[in-house]
Amino acid sequence: MSRFYSLLCLLGCFATSTNAQVIWADPVFPTESDAVTIYFDATEGTGGLANCNCDVYLHTGGHHEPEHGAK
């Protein structure tokens, strides 16, 4: 019975956390050719950017392989 309550608690925590996302993308599962819009809810999380009238820059961590012979 305690296993049932543990699972119920875990599912309840998961269900409430899915609606409180700080960052999400549209489409959810993009393909290589899709345009992706990334949303950021500044009022969630720590709220450090809430009411910030400023530019925010995003680094995606892209990686580029140099051509043969290039340094």
Backbone hydrogen bonds in HBPLUS format (Angstrom, degrees):
<---DONOR---> <-ACCEPTOR-->    atom                        ^
c    i                          cat <-CA-CA->   ^        H-A-AA   ^      H-
h    n   atom  resd res      DA  || num        DHA   H-A  angle D-A-AA Bond
n    s   type  num  typ     dist DA aas  dist angle  dist       angle   num
A0004-PHE N   A0001-MET O   3.11 MM   3  5.16 121.9  2.46  96.3 110.2     1
A0005-TYR N   A0001-MET O   3.21 MM   4  6.64 156.5  2.27 150.2 155.3     2
A0006-SER N   A0002-SER O   2.96 MM   4  6.14 150.8  2.04 143.3 151.5     3
A0007-LEU N   A0003-ARG O   2.99 MM   4  6.19 160.3  2.03 148.0 152.8     4
A0008-LEU N   A0004-PHE O   2.88 MM   4  6.09 157.4  1.93 147.3 154.4     5
A0009-CYS N   A0005-TYR O   2.91 MM   4  6.02 157.5  1.96 143.6 149.3     6
A0010-LEU N   A0006-SER O   2.96 MM   4  6.17 159.4  2.00 147.0 152.8     7
A0011-LEU N   A0007-LEU O   2.90 MM   4  6.11 164.9  1.92 153.8 157.5     8
A0012-GLY N   A0008-LEU O   2.94 MM   4  6.10 151.4  2.02 143.2 151.6     9
A0013-CYS N   A0009-CYS O   2.97 MM   4  6.21 154.6  2.03 149.2 155.4    10
A0014-PHE N   A0010-LEU O   3.00 MM   4  6.23 156.6  2.05 147.7 154.3    11
A0015-ALA N   A0011-LEU O   2.91 MM   4  6.05 159.5  1.96 148.1 153.5    12
A0016-THR N   A0012-GLY O   3.18 MM   4  6.35 155.6  2.24 144.2 149.4    13
A0017-SER N   A0013-CYS O   3.09 MM   4  6.19 146.7  2.21 141.8 150.9    14
A0018-THR N   A0014-PHE O   3.18 MM   4  6.30 134.5  2.40 146.7 156.1    15
A0020-ALA N   A0017-SER O   3.39 MM   3  5.26 147.9  2.50  96.3 105.1    16
A0041-ASP N   A0022-VAL O   2.79 MM  19  5.07 164.5  1.82 152.0 157.4    17
A0024-TRP N   A0039-TYR O   3.12 MM  15  5.36 153.8  2.19 137.8 144.4    18
A0039-TYR N   A0024-TRP O   2.77 MM  15  5.36 175.7  1.77 173.2 174.2    19
A0026-ASP N   A0037-THR O   2.89 MM  11  5.28 147.2  2.00 148.8 159.1    20
A0037-THR N   A0026-ASP O   3.01 MM  11  5.28 170.1  2.02 147.5 150.2    21
A0034-ASP N   A0031-THR O   3.22 MM   3  5.37 161.2  2.26 108.0 113.7    22
A0044-GLU N   A0041-ASP O   3.13 MM   3  5.75 162.3  2.16 117.5 122.7    23
A0050-ALA N   A0047-GLY O   3.14 MM   3  5.07 161.6  2.18 104.2 109.8    24
A0052-CYS N   A0049-LEU O   3.14 MM   3  5.23 143.2  2.29 133.8 126.4    25
A0070-ALA N   A0067-GLU O   3.05 MM   3  5.49 161.4  2.09 129.5 134.3    26
